[in-house]
Amino acid sequence: MSSFLGELRRRNVLRAGALYVAAVWALAQGIAQLGPTVGAPEWTTRWFLVAASIGAPLWLAFAWFYEFTPEGLKRESEIDPTESITAHTGKRLDRWIFAVMGVAIVLLLTNTFVWHKGAGLADGSESVPIEAHSIAVLPFVNMSDEKSNEYFSDGISEELLNLLAKIPQLQVTARTSSFSFKGKETGIPEIARTLHVANVLEGSVRKAGNSVRITAQLIKADTDAHVWSQTYDRKLDDIFAIQDEIAADVVKQLRVALLGAAPKVITTDPEAYALYLQGVQIGRQGGAEAYKQAEALDRRVLATDPNYAPAWVALAQNLSRQTDAGLLPTKEGNAEVREALQKALAIDPNYAPAHARLGYLSTGENDLSGAAQHLRRALALDPTDVDVLRLSAVLLRMLGRADEALMLIESVARRDPVNPGALVNLATIQVSAGQLDAAIASFRTTLALAPSREGMHILLGYALLRKGDAAAALAEIEEETSDPWKMIGLPIAYQALGRKADSDAALAALIAKYEKDAAYNIATVYAFRGEADLAFAWLDKANEYGDPGLSEIATEHLFDNIRADPRWLPFLRKIGYAPEQLAKIEFKVTVPQEVIMRSDDASTTH
């Protein structure tokens, strides 16, 4: 045995093995760190290691049978022992081993202290401690005989989520992210890691006639252990009491000390409630037919119980979707939306979702002062609501307060980490804050989550354009699936590349097809091209048409070429967007505690 080991040392097989391991380690770290940057699939590193494992015995066999000599590669058996240079080769291998190990250690330190420290929101969450009172509510499984009852199990899950989210001491993951795991065979620990929570609530719902059975179980994410489980067998009339009981039991199990009274579900007729949940589910499917069906269900609910405020807000949301999709004229649609929301507030003046939707409506009508008023009220009533916080961040950006908006939207994205909509808002605000690399990464993450989402390629293209990469910007814009968005982006990209004739042709096509619908966007094209007279002419048209795009004007970088024009500030004052006018709008938002903690943690690492 000792002679065999001695022969291994003499032939430098052990040194060759050490060099191989060091090289594989260094290359694996390099692939893992640089792979995401070049768009390599996640499995690249794993299959590299598999290939390296297969290659290891071949490399060791090569080292045993062959030797490099001054005359070239020879079989070891053909070399006279007195002419062997294995000792000299061994010293060279030692130097190579130290060099490769040095590279591997540098890569390890870089990964630990540079990449992780400077990572964006999605990659940096691991450095933020998981809050003990954080929880994700997964969609409860539909155990009813009728599969069509799935809207009911989903609705109950969402209502529970909303109820728990009203408790300030709990950090509850938003619906879109929690429901993204529906129908997937993903383990609880992995879900919890993705959503950055310590606890998960899951369960099932069985509905049969007027009877309902709900089973709920609370799971500790790090151990995958069931902390608590309970089954509730009741009549449908008791559905609201069940939800209150489950929420109270979760609070008790998590040992949360409530600072005030526990929130309660808003009650209505049980059959009307089932129709309401069905309308919410159908409305989310998107499309003209779905919006109409959802609206009809909302009106049936209100015919049964006209004092059910959530149904008025659901109706307003469906009318808003139809207006945004061009199915209703803008002024008529907005008037109907406002009427529905005002009826909700007439029933319950403290219903935060109605104030939030009025804030959203006001931004679309270029009334930032009105938006601030409604969102202030919504925040006072429900400071933990993700939609309220998101709309508040968007308003802060419109007011030119990008740094405040960024802090707030990071909180939203942390609570809703796999929601494409939240990531779009994050990316847009990152652009306004000048964080272009982070914005580009956020846009790419959004596209990975929702490849068919409209407008993403053009927004990514604009971010690349601001970085000075016009060729990459054009390539992205050409990938855009939405015809109007693509037609808006092409003349800008062509102009940036110096292709004036192509820009002229693309702009003419845009005007011919979308003159009235895209007046604001046409103005941005002319401004980017430096044609101030035409830019201001189209801005006047946008104002005349009530183009909602004007709400973006204060922070839109495509207008940079005409900001020094003497007509710029007077136009902003005419529409209420001059800096001094925006500064007068009072809108103070308290940044959620988890963002303050994240900022403090980051500051200690510098």
C-alpha positions in Angstrom: 0.0 0.0 0.0 2.8 2.4 0.9 4.5 1.7 -2.4 1.3 2.5 -4.2 1.0 5.8 -2.4 4.6 6.5 -3.1 4.0 5.9 -6.8 1.0 8.2 -6.7 3.2 10.9 -5.3 6.0 10.3 -7.7 3.7 10.5 -10.7 2.1 13.7 -9.3 -1.3 12.1 -9.4 -2.2 13.6 -6.0 -1.1 17.0 -7.0 -3.0 16.7 -10.3 -6.1 15.8 -8.3 -5.7 18.8 -6.0 -5.4 21.1 -9.0 -8.5 19.6 -10.6 -10.6 20.1 -7.5 -9.3 23.7 -7.1 -10.0 24.5 -10.7 -13.5 23.0 -10.6 -14.3 24.9 -7.4 -13.1 28.2 -8.9 -15.0 27.7 -12.2 -18.2 26.7 -10.4 -18.1 29.9 -8.3 -17.4 31.9 -11.5 -20.3 30.3 -13.3 -22.7 30.7 -10.4 -21.9 34.4 -10.0 -21.7 35.5 -13.6 -24.3 33.1 -15.0 -27.3 35.3 -14.1 -25.6 38.3 -15.6 -25.4 36.7 -19.0 -28.8 35.0 -18.8 -27.4 31.4 -18.2 -30.1 29.0 -16.9 -30.0 28.2 -13.1 -29.1 24.5 -13.9 -25.8 25.5 -15.6 -23.7 25.2 -12.4 -25.3 21.9 -11.4 -24.6 20.2 -14.7 -21.1 21.6 -14.7 -20.4 19.9 -11.4 -21.9 16.6 -12.8 -19.6 16.8 -15.8 -16.7 17.6 -13.5 -17.4 14.5 -11.4 -17.4 12.3 -14.5 -14.2 13.9 -15.7 -12.3 13.5 -12.4 -11.3 9.8 -12.9 -10.3 10.4 -16.5 -8.0 13.3 -15.4 -6.4 11.1 -12.6 -5.9 8.3 -15.1 -4.3 10.7 -17.5 -1.9 11.9 -14.7 -1.0 8.3 -13.9 -0.2 7.1 -17.4 1.3 10.2 -19.0 4.0 12.8 -18.3 5.0 16.0 -19.9 8.6 16.0 -21.1 10.8 18.6 -22.9 10.0 16.5 -26.0 6.3 16.6 -25.4 3.6 14.3 -23.9 4.8 10.7 -23.4 3.5 7.5 -21.7 5.2 7.2 -18.3 6.2 3.6 -19.1 8.3 4.8 -22.1 10.4 7.2 -20.0 13.7 6.1 -18.4 13.4 6.9 -14.6 16.7 8.8 -14.8 15.2 11.2 -17.4 11.9 11.8 -15.6 11.2 15.4 -14.7 8.3 14.6 -12.4 9.9 16.4 -9.4 10.2 19.6 -11.5 6.6 19.2 -12.8 5.5 18.7 -9.2 6.9 22.1 -8.2 5.1 23.7 -11.1 1.8 22.0 -10.2 2.2 23.3 -6.6 2.4 26.9 -8.0 -0.6 26.3 -10.1 -2.6 24.9 -7.2 -1.8 27.9 -5.0 -2.7 30.3 -7.9 -6.1 28.6 -8.6 -6.9 28.4 -4.9 -6.2 32.1 -4.7 -8.6 32.8 -7.5 -11.3 30.6 -5.8 -10.9 32.4 -2.5 -11.1 35.8 -4.2 -14.4 34.7 -5.9 -15.7 33.4 -2.6 -15.0 36.7 -0.9 -16.5 38.6 -3.8 -19.6 36.5 -3.6 -19.9 37.0 0.1 -19.1 40.7 0.5 -19.7 42.3 -2.9 -22.4 40.5 -4.8 -24.6 39.9 -1.7 -24.0 43.3 -0.3 -24.8 45.1 -3.5 -27.6 42.8 -4.6 -31.0 44.2 -5.5 -34.2 43.6 -3.6 -34.8 40.1 -4.9 -31.3 38.9 -4.2 -30.7 40.8 -1.0 -33.6 39.5 1.0 -31.6 36.7 2.5 -29.5 39.3 4.4 -32.6 40.7 6.1 -33.7 38.8 9.2 -37.1 37.1 8.8 -39.7 38.7 11.1 -41.0 36.2 13.6 -44.6 37.5 13.1 -44.4 37.2 9.3 -46.9 34.9 7.5 -48.1 33.9 4.1 -51.7 32.7 3.5 -51.7 30.1 0.8 -54.9 29.5 -1.3 -57.0 26.9 0.6 -57.7 23.7 -1.4 -61.2 23.3 -2.8 -62.4 19.9 -1.4 -66.0 20.4 -2.6 -67.5 17.9 -5.0 -68.1 20.7 -7.5 -64.9 22.0 -8.9 -66.7 25.2 -9.8 -66.7 26.0 -6.1 -63.0 26.9 -6.3 -63.9 30.6 -6.4 -65.2 30.1 -2.8 -62.1 28.4 -1.4 -59.9 31.1 -3.0 -62.2 33.8 -1.8 -62.1 32.6 1.8 -58.3 32.4 1.7 -58.1 36.0 0.4 -60.6 37.3 3.0 -58.5 35.6 5.7 -55.3 37.2 4.3 -56.9 40.6 4.2 -58.2 40.2 7.7 -54.7 39.3 9.1 -53.1 42.0 7.0 -55.1 44.6 9.0 -53.2 43.7 12.2 -50.2 46.0 12.3 -48.1 43.6 14.4 -48.2 41.0 11.6 -46.2 41.1 8.4 -48.5 39.4 5.8 -47.4 38.5 2.3 -49.7 40.0 -0.4 -52.2 37.9 -2.2 -50.5 37.9 -5.7 -47.3 36.4 -4.3 -49.0 33.9 -2.0 -51.4 32.7 -4.7 -48.5 32.3 -7.2 -47.9 28.9 -5.7 -51.4 27.6 -6.4 -51.4 24.2 -8.1 -47.6 23.8 -7.8 -45.9 21.0 -5.9 -43.7 23.3 -3.9 -42.7 22.5 -0.3 -43.5 24.8 2.5 -39.9 25.6 3.4 -39.2 26.7 -0.2 -42.3 28.8 -0.3 -41.4 30.5 2.9 -37.8 31.2 1.7 -39.2 32.7 -1.5 -41.7 34.9 0.4 -39.3 35.6 3.2 -41.8 34.6 6.0 -41.5 32.6 9.2 -45.0 31.1 9.1 -47.5 29.7 6.5 -51.2 29.3 6.9 -52.8 26.7 4.6 -56.0 24.7 4.6 -59.0 23.4 2.7 -62.7 24.3 2.1 -65.6 21.9 1.5 -68.9 23.5 0.6 -72.1 21.4 0.2 -75.4 23.2 0.0 -75.7 25.3 3.2 -72.9 23.5 5.0 -69.2 24.4 5.0 -66.2 22.7 6.5 -63.0 24.7 6.7 -59.7 23.2 7.9 -56.9 25.5 8.7 -53.3 24.7 9.8 -50.4 26.9 10.8 -47.0 25.7 9.9 -43.6 26.8 11.2 -41.6 27.3 8.0 -38.1 26.5 9.1 -39.1 23.1 10.6 -42.1 22.4 8.4 -43.9 21.5 11.6 -47.6 22.0 12.2 -48.0 24.5 15.1 -51.8 24.4 15.1 -54.7 22.8 13.2 -58.4 23.2 13.5 -61.5 22.1 11.6 -64.7 24.2 11.6 -68.0 22.6 10.7 -70.7 25.3 10.3 -73.6 26.5 8.3 -72.9 28.9 5.5 -74.6 31.6 7.6 -71.6 31.4 10.0 -69.0 31.9 7.3 -68.0 35.3 8.7 -67.7 34.1 12.2 -65.4 31.3 11.0 -63.0 33.7 9.4 -62.9 35.9 12.6 -62.2 32.7 14.6 -59.4 31.5 12.4 -57.8 35.0 12.4 -58.1 35.1 16.2 -56.5 31.6 16.6 -53.6 32.5 14.3 -52.9 35.7 16.3 -53.0 33.6 19.5 -50.7 30.9 18.2 -48.2 33.6 17.0 -48.4 35.3 20.4 -49.2 38.6 18.9 -50.2 41.3 21.4 -53.0 43.3 19.7 -52.8 47.1 20.4 -56.5 47.5 19.7 -59.6 45.6 18.9 -59.2 42.7 16.5 -60.4 43.5 13.0 -63.6 41.8 11.9 -65.0 40.7 8.5 -67.7 42.9 6.9 -70.8 40.8 6.9 -73.6 40.5 4.3 -76.1 37.9 3.1 -74.3 34.5 2.7 -75.6 33.9 -0.8 -74.7 37.5 -1.8 -71.3 36.9 -0.4 -70.8 33.8 -2.5 -71.7 35.8 -5.6 -69.3 38.6 -4.5 -66.4 36.1 -4.2 -67.3 34.7 -7.6 -67.3 38.1 -9.2 -63.9 38.9 -7.7 -62.4 35.7 -9.2 -63.9 36.2 -12.6 -62.9 39.9 -12.8 -59.2 38.9 -12.3 -59.3 36.7 -15.4 -59.1 39.8 -17.6 -60.8 40.5 -20.9 -64.1 42.2 -21.9 -66.3 39.1 -21.3 -64.9 38.5 -17.8 -65.3 42.2 -16.8 -68.9 42.2 -18.0 -69.7 38.9 -16.1 -68.0 40.2 -12.9 -70.0 43.5 -13.2 -73.3 41.6 -13.5 -72.4 39.5 -10.4 -71.6 42.7 -8.5 -74.9 44.2 -9.4 -76.7 41.0 -8.3 -74.9 41.3 -4.9 -76.0 44.9 -4.6 -79.6 44.1 -5.5 -79.6 41.8 -2.5 -77.6 44.0 -0.2 -77.1 47.6 -1.4 -75.3 48.4 1.9 -72.4 46.0 1.3 -69.5 48.4 0.7 -67.0 45.8 -0.7 -69.4 45.1 -3.6 -69.5 48.8 -4.5 -65.7 48.8 -4.6 -65.6 45.6 -6.6 -68.1 47.2 -9.1 -65.9 50.3 -9.3 -62.9 48.2 -10.0 -64.6 46.3 -12.8 -65.9 49.6 -14.4 -62.3 51.0 -14.1 -60.9 47.9 -15.9 -63.4 48.4 -18.7 -62.5 52.0 -19.0 -58.8 51.3 -19.1 -59.4 48.7 -21.8 -61.4 51.2 -23.9 -64.7 49.3 -23.4 -66.2 52.4 -21.8 -65.6 56.1 -22.8 -63.1 57.6 -20.4 -65.3 60.4 -19.0 -68.4 58.2 -18.7 -66.5 55.3 -17.2 -64.6 57.5 -14.7 -68.0 59.1 -13.7 -69.5 55.6 -13.0 -66.4 54.5 -11.1 -66.6 57.7 -8.9 -70.3 57.2 -8.2 -69.8 53.6 -7.1 -66.9 54.6 -4.8 -68.8 57.4 -3.3 -71.7 55.1 -2.5 -69.3 52.8 -0.7 -68.1 55.7 1.4 -71.7 56.8 2.1 -72.2 53.4 3.7 -68.8 53.3 5.5 -66.8 56.6 5.5 -63.9 54.6 7.0 -63.6 52.0 4.3 -60.0 52.3 3.2 -60.2 50.5 -0.2 -62.8 53.0 -1.4 -60.4 55.9 -0.5 -57.5 54.1 -2.2 -59.5 53.6 -5.4 -60.5 57.2 -5.5 -56.9 58.1 -5.1 -56.1 55.9 -8.1 -58.9 57.5 -10.1 -57.7 61.0 -9.3 -54.1 60.3 -10.5 -55.6 59.1 -13.8 -57.5 62.4 -14.0 -54.3 64.3 -13.4 -55.6 65.5 -10.0 -52.6 64.8 -7.8 -54.0 67.0 -5.0 -57.2 65.0 -4.9 -55.2 61.7 -5.0 -53.1 62.9 -2.0 -56.2 63.7 -0.1 -57.8 60.2 -0.6 -54.6 58.3 -0.1 -53.8 60.2 3.1 -57.2 59.0 4.4 -56.6 55.4 3.2 -53.2 55.3 4.9 -54.6 56.6 8.2 -57.3 53.9 8.1 -55.2 51.0 6.9 -51.4 51.7 7.0 -50.5 48.1 6.2 -52.5 47.6 3.0 -50.2 46.8 0.2 -52.3 48.4 -2.5 -52.5 51.6 -0.5 -48.8 51.7 0.0 -48.1 50.9 -3.7 -50.4 53.7 -4.9 -48.8 56.1 -2.4 -45.3 55.2 -3.8 -46.6 55.9 -7.3 -48.0 59.3 -6.2 -44.7 60.2 -4.5 -42.9 59.5 -7.7 -45.3 61.7 -9.6 -44.7 64.5 -7.1 -41.0 64.3 -7.8 -40.1 62.6 -4.5 -38.3 59.6 -6.0 -36.2 58.7 -2.9 -39.2 58.5 -0.6 -41.1 56.6 -3.3 -38.3 54.1 -3.6 -38.2 53.4 0.2 -41.9 52.8 0.1 -42.1 50.6 -3.0 -39.2 48.4 -1.7 -41.5 47.7 1.3 -44.3 46.7 -1.1 -42.0 44.5 -3.2 -40.7 42.8 -0.1 -44.3 42.0 0.9 -45.2 41.0 -2.7 -42.0 39.6 -4.1 -43.3 37.6 -7.1 -46.0 40.0 -8.2 -45.0 41.4 -11.7 -47.1 44.5 -11.0 -45.2 45.4 -7.9 -41.9 44.8 -9.6 -43.0 47.1 -12.5 -43.7 49.9 -10.0 -40.3 49.2 -8.3 -38.5 49.4 -11.6 -40.2 52.6 -12.7 -39.4 54.3 -9.5 -35.8 53.0 -9.6 -35.5 54.7 -13.0 -36.8 58.0 -11.5 -34.3 57.7 -8.7 -31.5 57.2 -11.2 -30.8 53.6 -10.2 -30.7 52.3 -13.8 -28.9 49.0 -13.3 -31.3 48.1 -10.5 -34.2 49.1 -12.7 -33.0 47.0 -15.7 -32.6 44.0 -13.3 -36.2 44.6 -12.0 -37.6 44.8 -15.5 -35.9 41.6 -16.5 -37.2 39.9 -13.4 -40.7 41.1 -14.3 -40.3 39.6 -17.8 -39.1 36.3 -16.4 -42.3 36.2 -14.2 -44.7 37.5 -16.9 -43.1 37.2 -20.4 -46.3 38.3 -22.1 -47.0 41.4 -19.9 -47.6 44.4 -22.2 -45.3 47.4 -22.1 -42.4 45.6 -20.4 -40.0 45.6 -23.3 -40.5 49.2 -24.1 -39.9 50.2 -20.4 -36.8 48.1 -20.4 -35.8 49.7 -23.7 -36.2 53.2 -22.3 -34.0 52.3 -19.3 -31.3 50.9 -21.6 -31.6 54.1 -23.7 -30.9 56.3 -20.6 -27.8 54.2 -20.0 -26.7 55.0 -23.5 -27.2 51.6 -25.2 -29.5 52.6 -28.1 -28.9 49.3 -29.9 -29.9 47.2 -27.0 -32.9 49.5 -26.5 -34.1 49.0 -30.1 -33.7 45.2 -29.7 -36.0 45.2 -26.6 -38.6 47.5 -28.2 -38.8 45.3 -31.3 -39.7 42.4 -28.9 -42.7 44.4 -27.5 -45.9 42.4 -28.0 -48.3 45.4 -27.6 -48.8 47.2 -31.0 -49.4 50.7 -29.6 -46.5 50.5 -27.1 -44.1 49.2 -29.8 -45.2 52.0 -32.2 -44.5 54.6 -29.5 -41.0 53.2 -28.8 -39.7 52.7 -32.3 -39.4 56.3 -33.4 -37.5 57.1 -30.2 -35.1 54.2 -30.6 -34.5 55.0 -34.3 -33.8 58.6 -33.5 -31.3 57.6 -30.8 -29.4 55.4 -33.4 -29.4 58.3 -35.9 -31.8 56.7 -38.3 -33.8 59.8 -38.9 -35.8 58.5 -41.9 -36.9 55.4 -40.0 -37.9 57.6 -37.1 -39.9 59.9 -39.3 -41.7 56.9 -40.9 -42.4 55.3 -37.5 -43.7 58.6 -36.0 -46.0 59.2 -39.0 -47.5 55.7 -38.6 -48.0 56.3 -34.9 -49.8 59.6 -35.5 -52.0 58.0 -38.2 -53.1 55.2 -36.0 -53.2 56.6 -32.4 -53.4 60.4 -32.7 -56.1 60.8 -30.1 -55.2 57.8 -27.8 -51.5 58.6 -27.6 -51.2 62.4 -27.8 -49.0 62.5 -24.7 -46.7 59.8 -26.1 -46.4 61.6 -29.4 -45.3 64.7 -27.5 -42.6 62.6 -25.8 -41.3 61.5 -29.2 -41.1 65.1 -30.5 -39.5 66.2 -27.3 -36.8 63.5 -27.5 -36.2 64.5 -31.1 -35.7 68.1 -30.0 -38.6 69.4 -32.0 -40.0 71.7 -29.3 -42.8 73.4 -31.3 -44.4 70.1 -32.2 -43.8 68.7 -28.7 -45.7 71.6 -27.1 -48.5 71.4 -29.8 -49.0 67.7 -28.9 -48.9 68.5 -25.2 -51.7 71.0 -25.7 -53.7 68.2 -27.5 -53.0 65.8 -24.6 -54.3 68.3 -22.2 -57.4 68.9 -24.4 -58.1 65.1 -24.6 -57.5 64.6 -20.9 -54.7 62.2 -21.6 -53.8 60.4 -18.3 -50.2 60.2 -19.4 -49.8 63.8 -18.3 -49.6 62.6 -14.7 -46.1 61.3 -15.6 -44.8 64.6 -17.0 -42.9 65.9 -13.9 -40.6 62.9 -13.9 -40.5 61.9 -17.6 -36.9 62.0 -18.8 -38.0 62.0 -22.5 -38.8 65.7 -22.0 -35.3 66.6 -21.0 -34.5 68.2 -24.4 -37.3 70.8 -23.9 -37.1 71.5 -20.2 -35.1 74.7 -20.8 -37.7 76.0 -23.3 -39.5 79.2 -21.9 -42.8 77.4 -22.6 -42.1 74.5 -20.3 -42.8 75.9 -16.9 -45.9 77.9 -18.1 -47.4 74.7 -19.5 -46.7 72.8 -16.2 -48.4 75.6 -14.3 -51.4 75.4 -16.6 -51.9 71.7 -15.7 -50.8 72.0 -12.1 -47.5 70.2 -12.3 -45.0 73.0 -11.8 -42.4 72.3 -9.1 -43.8 74.9 -6.7 -47.4 73.5 -7.3 -46.3 70.0 -6.5 -44.4 71.1 -3.5 -47.6 72.5 -2.0 -49.3 69.1 -2.1 -49.2 67.7 1.4 -48.5 64.0 1.4 -46.5 62.5 4.3 -46.0 58.7 4.3 -44.5 56.8 7.2 -42.1 54.2 5.9 -42.9 50.7 7.2 -40.6 49.4 10.0 -39.2 46.6 7.9 -37.7 49.1 5.4 -36.2 51.1 8.2 -34.6 47.9 9.6 -33.3 47.0 6.1 -31.7 50.4 5.7 -30.1 50.2 9.2 -28.8 46.7 8.3 -27.3 48.0 5.1 -25.7 51.0 6.7 -23.8 48.8 9.2 -22.1 46.8 6.4 -20.4 49.9 4.8 
